[in-house]
Amino acid sequence: MRWRAILLFGAPGSGKGTQGKVLGTIPAFCHISCGDVFRGMDLRTQVGQAFLKYSSAGKLVPDEVTVDLWRQHMAHALSLLLVMLLAAPMAFHVPLPALSAILVFVAWNMGEWHAFTDVQQFRWPYRLTLLAVFVLTVAVDLSVAVAVGLGAATLTFLFHISSLTRSEVLWQDPQTQVLRLQGALFFGAVNLIEQRSDNLPSQ
């Protein structure tokens, strides 16, 4: 059976990528997107540097760079295929503890551990939120960590905004008191208004 190539052309936002992904779900169809390849390219390579030169200047990337990128992409895919075909049978002879050690080593090196030293410059609510989300992501599940992080960030935001609300007395006599409220006036600032209402003139 001969293979056929279907090229989708169109203006940005016309739906090329959406239609391509739909076609890619059909058996025996393979969806290949230039945008995905460009986004996943290594900018440290020679082709990546050439792409960065044109894209940072706001110019169109020449066809030569695109062809070189696709040549590199296909060579990488072919290399992975050869590794899978030739090295996969030998994987049966590799002990599982060795594979787990490699996995732990790679995962450890992927962590941006130096970023935790930057937490010192933030306030305690932010530190606790970050550490809680990190621990929940590792120990429980990403969805749980995201939910807890959103809840903690919302509560921290409300507390911070309400603490910025201020009131000052502009004028007062035995029967009248004029106040000026500054800041975000929403339900988080109700405590401040209640405190002021307790100190209103008696008459």
CNS distance restraints for C-alpha pairs under 8 A (distance, minus, plus):
assign (resid   8 and name CA) (resid  16 and name CA) 6.04 0.50 0.50
assign (resid   8 and name CA) (resid  20 and name CA) 7.69 0.50 0.50
assign (resid   9 and name CA) (resid  16 and name CA) 6.88 0.50 0.50
assign (resid  10 and name CA) (resid  14 and name CA) 6.02 0.50 0.50
assign (resid  10 and name CA) (resid  15 and name CA) 7.89 0.50 0.50
assign (resid  10 and name CA) (resid  16 and name CA) 6.63 0.50 0.50
assign (resid  15 and name CA) (resid  19 and name CA) 6.12 0.50 0.50
assign (resid  16 and name CA) (resid  20 and name CA) 6.00 0.50 0.50
assign (resid  17 and name CA) (resid  21 and name CA) 6.16 0.50 0.50
assign (resid  17 and name CA) (resid  33 and name CA) 7.24 0.50 0.50
assign (resid  18 and name CA) (resid  22 and name CA) 6.37 0.50 0.50
assign (resid  19 and name CA) (resid  23 and name CA) 6.22 0.50 0.50
assign (resid  20 and name CA) (resid  24 and name CA) 6.06 0.50 0.50
assign (resid  20 and name CA) (resid  31 and name CA) 5.95 0.50 0.50
assign (resid  20 and name CA) (resid  32 and name CA) 7.90 0.50 0.50
assign (resid  20 and name CA) (resid  33 and name CA) 7.87 0.50 0.50
assign (resid  21 and name CA) (resid  25 and name CA) 6.59 0.50 0.50
assign (resid  21 and name CA) (resid  31 and name CA) 6.27 0.50 0.50
assign (resid  22 and name CA) (resid  26 and name CA) 7.39 0.50 0.50
assign (resid  23 and name CA) (resid  29 and name CA) 6.64 0.50 0.50
assign (resid  23 and name CA) (resid  30 and name CA) 7.84 0.50 0.50
assign (resid  23 and name CA) (resid  31 and name CA) 6.96 0.50 0.50
assign (resid  24 and name CA) (resid  29 and name CA) 5.24 0.50 0.50
assign (resid  24 and name CA) (resid  30 and name CA) 5.15 0.50 0.50
assign (resid  24 and name CA) (resid  31 and name CA) 4.62 0.50 0.50
assign (resid  25 and name CA) (resid  29 and name CA) 7.03 0.50 0.50
assign (resid  32 and name CA) (resid  36 and name CA) 7.86 0.50 0.50
assign (resid  33 and name CA) (resid  37 and name CA) 6.39 0.50 0.50
assign (resid  34 and name CA) (resid  38 and name CA) 6.08 0.50 0.50
assign (resid  35 and name CA) (resid  39 and name CA) 6.07 0.50 0.50
assign (resid  36 and name CA) (resid  40 and name CA) 6.09 0.50 0.50
assign (resid  37 and name CA) (resid  41 and name CA) 6.05 0.50 0.50
assign (resid  37 and name CA) (resid  70 and name CA) 7.87 0.50 0.50
assign (resid  37 and name CA) (resid  73 and name CA) 7.61 0.50 0.50
assign (resid  41 and name CA) (resid  48 and name CA) 6.58 0.50 0.50
assign (resid  42 and name CA) (resid  48 and name CA) 5.76 0.50 0.50
assign (resid  43 and name CA) (resid  47 and name CA) 7.43 0.50 0.50
assign (resid  43 and name CA) (resid  48 and name CA) 3.90 0.50 0.50
assign (resid  43 and name CA) (resid  49 and name CA) 5.65 0.50 0.50
assign (resid  43 and name CA) (resid  51 and name CA) 7.83 0.50 0.50
assign (resid  43 and name CA) (resid  52 and name CA) 7.09 0.50 0.50
assign (resid  44 and name CA) (resid  48 and name CA) 5.88 0.50 0.50
assign (resid  44 and name CA) (resid  49 and name CA) 6.33 0.50 0.50
assign (resid  45 and name CA) (resid  49 and name CA) 6.17 0.50 0.50
assign (resid  46 and name CA) (resid  50 and name CA) 6.30 0.50 0.50
assign (resid  47 and name CA) (resid  51 and name CA) 6.17 0.50 0.50
assign (resid  47 and name CA) (resid  65 and name CA) 6.51 0.50 0.50
assign (resid  47 and name CA) (resid  68 and name CA) 6.86 0.50 0.50
assign (resid  47 and name CA) (resid  69 and name CA) 6.29 0.50 0.50
assign (resid  48 and name CA) (resid  52 and name CA) 6.07 0.50 0.50
assign (resid  49 and name CA) (resid  53 and name CA) 6.13 0.50 0.50
assign (resid  50 and name CA) (resid  54 and name CA) 6.72 0.50 0.50
assign (resid  50 and name CA) (resid  65 and name CA) 6.97 0.50 0.50
assign (resid  51 and name CA) (resid  55 and name CA) 6.07 0.50 0.50
assign (resid  51 and name CA) (resid  61 and name CA) 6.48 0.50 0.50
assign (resid  51 and name CA) (resid  65 and name CA) 6.78 0.50 0.50
assign (resid  52 and name CA) (resid  56 and name CA) 5.71 0.50 0.50
assign (resid  53 and name CA) (resid  57 and name CA) 6.56 0.50 0.50
assign (resid  54 and name CA) (resid  58 and name CA) 6.40 0.50 0.50
assign (resid  54 and name CA) (resid  59 and name CA) 5.15 0.50 0.50
assign (resid  54 and name CA) (resid  60 and name CA) 6.53 0.50 0.50
assign (resid  54 and name CA) (resid  61 and name CA) 5.85 0.50 0.50
assign (resid  55 and name CA) (resid  59 and name CA) 5.68 0.50 0.50
assign (resid  55 and name CA) (resid  60 and name CA) 6.88 0.50 0.50
assign (resid  55 and name CA) (resid  61 and name CA) 6.81 0.50 0.50
assign (resid  61 and name CA) (resid  65 and name CA) 6.67 0.50 0.50
assign (resid  61 and name CA) (resid  66 and name CA) 7.11 0.50 0.50
assign (resid  62 and name CA) (resid  66 and name CA) 6.65 0.50 0.50
assign (resid  63 and name CA) (resid  67 and name CA) 6.03 0.50 0.50
assign (resid  64 and name CA) (resid  68 and name CA) 6.15 0.50 0.50
assign (resid  65 and name CA) (resid  69 and name CA) 6.08 0.50 0.50
assign (resid  66 and name CA) (resid  70 and name CA) 6.24 0.50 0.50
assign (resid  67 and name CA) (resid  71 and name CA) 6.10 0.50 0.50
assign (resid  68 and name CA) (resid  72 and name CA) 6.15 0.50 0.50
assign (resid  69 and name CA) (resid  73 and name CA) 6.07 0.50 0.50
assign (resid  70 and name CA) (resid  74 and name CA) 6.03 0.50 0.50
assign (resid  71 and name CA) (resid  75 and name CA) 6.13 0.50 0.50
assign (resid  72 and name CA) (resid  76 and name CA) 6.15 0.50 0.50
assign (resid  73 and name CA) (resid  77 and name CA) 6.28 0.50 0.50
assign (resid  74 and name CA) (resid  78 and name CA) 6.07 0.50 0.50
assign (resid  75 and name CA) (resid  79 and name CA) 6.13 0.50 0.50
assign (resid  76 and name CA) (resid  80 and name CA) 6.35 0.50 0.50
assign (resid  77 and name CA) (resid  81 and name CA) 6.26 0.50 0.50
assign (resid  78 and name CA) (resid  82 and name CA) 6.23 0.50 0.50
assign (resid  79 and name CA) (resid  83 and name CA) 6.20 0.50 0.50
assign (resid  80 and name CA) (resid  84 and name CA) 6.15 0.50 0.50
assign (resid  81 and name CA) (resid  85 and name CA) 6.15 0.50 0.50
assign (resid  82 and name CA) (resid  86 and name CA) 5.86 0.50 0.50
assign (resid  82 and name CA) (resid  87 and name CA) 7.85 0.50 0.50
assign (resid  83 and name CA) (resid  87 and name CA) 5.24 0.50 0.50
assign (resid  83 and name CA) (resid  88 and name CA) 7.14 0.50 0.50
assign (resid  84 and name CA) (resid  88 and name CA) 5.10 0.50 0.50
assign (resid  85 and name CA) (resid  89 and name CA) 7.63 0.50 0.50
assign (resid  86 and name CA) (resid  90 and name CA) 7.85 0.50 0.50
assign (resid  87 and name CA) (resid  91 and name CA) 6.62 0.50 0.50
assign (resid  88 and name CA) (resid  92 and name CA) 7.75 0.50 0.50
assign (resid  90 and name CA) (resid  94 and name CA) 7.23 0.50 0.50
assign (resid  94 and name CA) (resid  98 and name CA) 7.08 0.50 0.50
assign (resid  94 and name CA) (resid  99 and name CA) 7.43 0.50 0.50
assign (resid  95 and name CA) (resid  99 and name CA) 6.82 0.50 0.50
assign (resid  96 and name CA) (resid 100 and name CA) 6.23 0.50 0.50
assign (resid  97 and name CA) (resid 101 and name CA) 6.13 0.50 0.50
assign (resid  98 and name CA) (resid 102 and name CA) 6.34 0.50 0.50
assign (resid  99 and name CA) (resid 103 and name CA) 6.24 0.50 0.50
assign (resid 100 and name CA) (resid 104 and name CA) 6.17 0.50 0.50
assign (resid 101 and name CA) (resid 105 and name CA) 6.10 0.50 0.50
assign (resid 102 and name CA) (resid 106 and name CA) 6.15 0.50 0.50
assign (resid 103 and name CA) (resid 107 and name CA) 6.07 0.50 0.50
assign (resid 104 and name CA) (resid 108 and name CA) 5.98 0.50 0.50
assign (resid 105 and name CA) (resid 109 and name CA) 6.30 0.50 0.50
assign (resid 106 and name CA) (resid 110 and name CA) 6.22 0.50 0.50
assign (resid 107 and name CA) (resid 111 and name CA) 6.68 0.50 0.50
assign (resid 112 and name CA) (resid 116 and name CA) 7.93 0.50 0.50
assign (resid 113 and name CA) (resid 117 and name CA) 7.90 0.50 0.50
assign (resid 114 and name CA) (resid 118 and name CA) 7.57 0.50 0.50
assign (resid 115 and name CA) (resid 119 and name CA) 7.30 0.50 0.50
assign (resid 118 and name CA) (resid 122 and name CA) 7.90 0.50 0.50
assign (resid 119 and name CA) (resid 127 and name CA) 6.12 0.50 0.50
assign (resid 120 and name CA) (resid 127 and name CA) 7.76 0.50 0.50
assign (resid 122 and name CA) (resid 126 and name CA) 6.34 0.50 0.50
assign (resid 122 and name CA) (resid 127 and name CA) 6.66 0.50 0.50
assign (resid 123 and name CA) (resid 127 and name CA) 6.42 0.50 0.50
assign (resid 124 and name CA) (resid 128 and name CA) 6.09 0.50 0.50
assign (resid 125 and name CA) (resid 129 and name CA) 6.14 0.50 0.50
assign (resid 125 and name CA) (resid 156 and name CA) 6.61 0.50 0.50
assign (resid 126 and name CA) (resid 130 and name CA) 6.15 0.50 0.50
assign (resid 126 and name CA) (resid 153 and name CA) 7.85 0.50 0.50
assign (resid 126 and name CA) (resid 156 and name CA) 7.91 0.50 0.50
assign (resid 127 and name CA) (resid 131 and name CA) 6.18 0.50 0.50
assign (resid 128 and name CA) (resid 132 and name CA) 5.92 0.50 0.50
assign (resid 129 and name CA) (resid 133 and name CA) 6.13 0.50 0.50
assign (resid 129 and name CA) (resid 149 and name CA) 6.21 0.50 0.50
assign (resid 129 and name CA) (resid 152 and name CA) 6.25 0.50 0.50
assign (resid 129 and name CA) (resid 153 and name CA) 7.08 0.50 0.50
assign (resid 130 and name CA) (resid 134 and name CA) 6.17 0.50 0.50
assign (resid 130 and name CA) (resid 149 and name CA) 7.64 0.50 0.50
assign (resid 131 and name CA) (resid 135 and name CA) 6.11 0.50 0.50
assign (resid 132 and name CA) (resid 136 and name CA) 6.06 0.50 0.50
assign (resid 132 and name CA) (resid 145 and name CA) 7.66 0.50 0.50
assign (resid 132 and name CA) (resid 149 and name CA) 7.60 0.50 0.50
assign (resid 133 and name CA) (resid 137 and name CA) 6.00 0.50 0.50
assign (resid 133 and name CA) (resid 145 and name CA) 4.91 0.50 0.50
assign (resid 133 and name CA) (resid 146 and name CA) 6.95 0.50 0.50
assign (resid 133 and name CA) (resid 148 and name CA) 6.96 0.50 0.50
assign (resid 133 and name CA) (resid 149 and name CA) 5.73 0.50 0.50
assign (resid 134 and name CA) (resid 138 and name CA) 6.43 0.50 0.50
assign (resid 134 and name CA) (resid 145 and name CA) 7.42 0.50 0.50
assign (resid 135 and name CA) (resid 139 and name CA) 5.87 0.50 0.50
assign (resid 135 and name CA) (resid 140 and name CA) 7.90 0.50 0.50
assign (resid 136 and name CA) (resid 140 and name CA) 5.07 0.50 0.50
assign (resid 136 and name CA) (resid 141 and name CA) 6.30 0.50 0.50
assign (resid 136 and name CA) (resid 142 and name CA) 7.18 0.50 0.50
assign (resid 136 and name CA) (resid 144 and name CA) 6.98 0.50 0.50
assign (resid 136 and name CA) (resid 145 and name CA) 5.08 0.50 0.50
assign (resid 137 and name CA) (resid 141 and name CA) 5.07 0.50 0.50
assign (resid 137 and name CA) (resid 142 and name CA) 4.70 0.50 0.50
assign (resid 137 and name CA) (resid 143 and name CA) 7.95 0.50 0.50
assign (resid 137 and name CA) (resid 144 and name CA) 7.46 0.50 0.50
assign (resid 137 and name CA) (resid 145 and name CA) 5.32 0.50 0.50
assign (resid 138 and name CA) (resid 142 and name CA) 7.78 0.50 0.50
assign (resid 140 and name CA) (resid 144 and name CA) 7.10 0.50 0.50
assign (resid 140 and name CA) (resid 145 and name CA) 7.69 0.50 0.50
assign (resid 141 and name CA) (resid 145 and name CA) 6.31 0.50 0.50
assign (resid 142 and name CA) (resid 146 and name CA) 6.14 0.50 0.50
assign (resid 143 and name CA) (resid 147 and name CA) 6.25 0.50 0.50
assign (resid 144 and name CA) (resid 148 and name CA) 6.18 0.50 0.50
assign (resid 145 and name CA) (resid 149 and name CA) 5.92 0.50 0.50
assign (resid 146 and name CA) (resid 150 and name CA) 6.08 0.50 0.50
assign (resid 147 and name CA) (resid 151 and name CA) 6.24 0.50 0.50
assign (resid 148 and name CA) (resid 152 and name CA) 6.05 0.50 0.50
assign (resid 149 and name CA) (resid 153 and name CA) 5.94 0.50 0.50
assign (resid 150 and name CA) (resid 154 and name CA) 6.06 0.50 0.50
assign (resid 151 and name CA) (resid 155 and name CA) 6.31 0.50 0.50
assign (resid 152 and name CA) (resid 156 and name CA) 6.09 0.50 0.50
assign (resid 153 and name CA) (resid 157 and name CA) 6.02 0.50 0.50
assign (resid 154 and name CA) (resid 158 and name CA) 6.21 0.50 0.50
assign (resid 155 and name CA) (resid 159 and name CA) 6.17 0.50 0.50
assign (resid 156 and name CA) (resid 160 and name CA) 6.05 0.50 0.50
assign (resid 157 and name CA) (resid 161 and name CA) 6.04 0.50 0.50
assign (resid 158 and name CA) (resid 162 and name CA) 6.03 0.50 0.50
assign (resid 158 and name CA) (resid 188 and name CA) 6.35 0.50 0.50
assign (resid 159 and name CA) (resid 163 and name CA) 6.17 0.50 0.50
assign (resid 159 and name CA) (resid 188 and name CA) 7.21 0.50 0.50
assign (resid 160 and name CA) (resid 164 and name CA) 6.61 0.50 0.50
assign (resid 161 and name CA) (resid 165 and name CA) 7.00 0.50 0.50
assign (resid 161 and name CA) (resid 183 and name CA) 7.81 0.50 0.50
assign (resid 161 and name CA) (resid 184 and name CA) 6.54 0.50 0.50
assign (resid 161 and name CA) (resid 188 and name CA) 7.72 0.50 0.50
assign (resid 162 and name CA) (resid 183 and name CA) 7.89 0.50 0.50
assign (resid 162 and name CA) (resid 184 and name CA) 6.79 0.50 0.50
assign (resid 162 and name CA) (resid 188 and name CA) 5.25 0.50 0.50
assign (resid 162 and name CA) (resid 189 and name CA) 5.06 0.50 0.50
assign (resid 163 and name CA) (resid 189 and name CA) 7.81 0.50 0.50
assign (resid 164 and name CA) (resid 183 and name CA) 5.95 0.50 0.50
assign (resid 164 and name CA) (resid 184 and name CA) 7.45 0.50 0.50
assign (resid 165 and name CA) (resid 181 and name CA) 7.11 0.50 0.50
assign (resid 165 and name CA) (resid 182 and name CA) 5.53 0.50 0.50
assign (resid 165 and name CA) (resid 183 and name CA) 4.19 0.50 0.50
assign (resid 165 and name CA) (resid 184 and name CA) 5.93 0.50 0.50
assign (resid 165 and name CA) (resid 185 and name CA) 7.31 0.50 0.50
assign (resid 165 and name CA) (resid 189 and name CA) 6.68 0.50 0.50
assign (resid 165 and name CA) (resid 192 and name CA) 7.93 0.50 0.50
assign (resid 166 and name CA) (resid 181 and name CA) 5.76 0.50 0.50
assign (resid 166 and name CA) (resid 182 and name CA) 5.18 0.50 0.50
assign (resid 166 and name CA) (resid 183 and name CA) 6.41 0.50 0.50
assign (resid 166 and name CA) (resid 192 and name CA) 7.87 0.50 0.50
assign (resid 167 and name CA) (resid 179 and name CA) 6.52 0.50 0.50
assign (resid 167 and name CA) (resid 180 and name CA) 5.42 0.50 0.50
assign (resid 167 and name CA) (resid 181 and name CA) 4.42 0.50 0.50
assign (resid 167 and name CA) (resid 182 and name CA) 6.19 0.50 0.50
assign (resid 167 and name CA) (resid 192 and name CA) 7.88 0.50 0.50
assign (resid 168 and name CA) (resid 179 and name CA) 5.62 0.50 0.50
assign (resid 168 and name CA) (resid 180 and name CA) 5.34 0.50 0.50
assign (resid 168 and name CA) (resid 181 and name CA) 6.80 0.50 0.50
assign (resid 169 and name CA) (resid 177 and name CA) 7.19 0.50 0.50
assign (resid 169 and name CA) (resid 178 and name CA) 5.93 0.50 0.50
assign (resid 169 and name CA) (resid 179 and name CA) 4.58 0.50 0.50
assign (resid 169 and name CA) (resid 180 and name CA) 6.40 0.50 0.50
assign (resid 170 and name CA) (resid 177 and name CA) 7.80 0.50 0.50
assign (resid 170 and name CA) (resid 178 and name CA) 5.47 0.50 0.50
assign (resid 170 and name CA) (resid 179 and name CA) 5.63 0.50 0.50
assign (resid 170 and name CA) (resid 180 and name CA) 6.65 0.50 0.50
assign (resid 171 and name CA) (resid 176 and name CA) 8.00 0.50 0.50
assign (resid 171 and name CA) (resid 177 and name CA) 5.89 0.50 0.50
assign (resid 171 and name CA) (resid 178 and name CA) 5.13 0.50 0.50
assign (resid 171 and name CA) (resid 179 and name CA) 7.36 0.50 0.50
assign (resid 172 and name CA) (resid 176 and name CA) 5.59 0.50 0.50
assign (resid 172 and name CA) (resid 177 and name CA) 4.28 0.50 0.50
assign (resid 172 and name CA) (resid 178 and name CA) 6.17 0.50 0.50
assign (resid 173 and name CA) (resid 177 and name CA) 6.42 0.50 0.50
assign (resid 173 and name CA) (resid 201 and name CA) 7.76 0.50 0.50
assign (resid 174 and name CA) (resid 201 and name CA) 5.84 0.50 0.50
assign (resid 174 and name CA) (resid 202 and name CA) 7.39 0.50 0.50
assign (resid 174 and name CA) (resid 203 and name CA) 6.80 0.50 0.50
assign (resid 175 and name CA) (resid 201 and name CA) 5.66 0.50 0.50
assign (resid 175 and name CA) (resid 202 and name CA) 7.18 0.50 0.50
assign (resid 175 and name CA) (resid 203 and name CA) 5.24 0.50 0.50
assign (resid 176 and name CA) (resid 201 and name CA) 6.49 0.50 0.50
assign (resid 177 and name CA) (resid 200 and name CA) 6.83 0.50 0.50
assign (resid 177 and name CA) (resid 201 and name CA) 6.90 0.50 0.50
assign (resid 184 and name CA) (resid 189 and name CA) 7.37 0.50 0.50
assign (resid 185 and name CA) (resid 189 and name CA) 5.97 0.50 0.50
assign (resid 186 and name CA) (resid 190 and name CA) 7.23 0.50 0.50
assign (resid 189 and name CA) (resid 193 and name CA) 6.89 0.50 0.50
assign (resid 190 and name CA) (resid 194 and name CA) 6.18 0.50 0.50
assign (resid 191 and name CA) (resid 195 and name CA) 6.19 0.50 0.50
assign (resid 192 and name CA) (resid 196 and name CA) 6.36 0.50 0.50
assign (resid 193 and name CA) (resid 197 and name CA) 6.11 0.50 0.50
assign (resid 194 and name CA) (resid 198 and name CA) 6.45 0.50 0.50
assign (resid 195 and name CA) (resid 199 and name CA) 6.94 0.50 0.50
assign (resid 196 and name CA) (resid 200 and name CA) 6.65 0.50 0.50
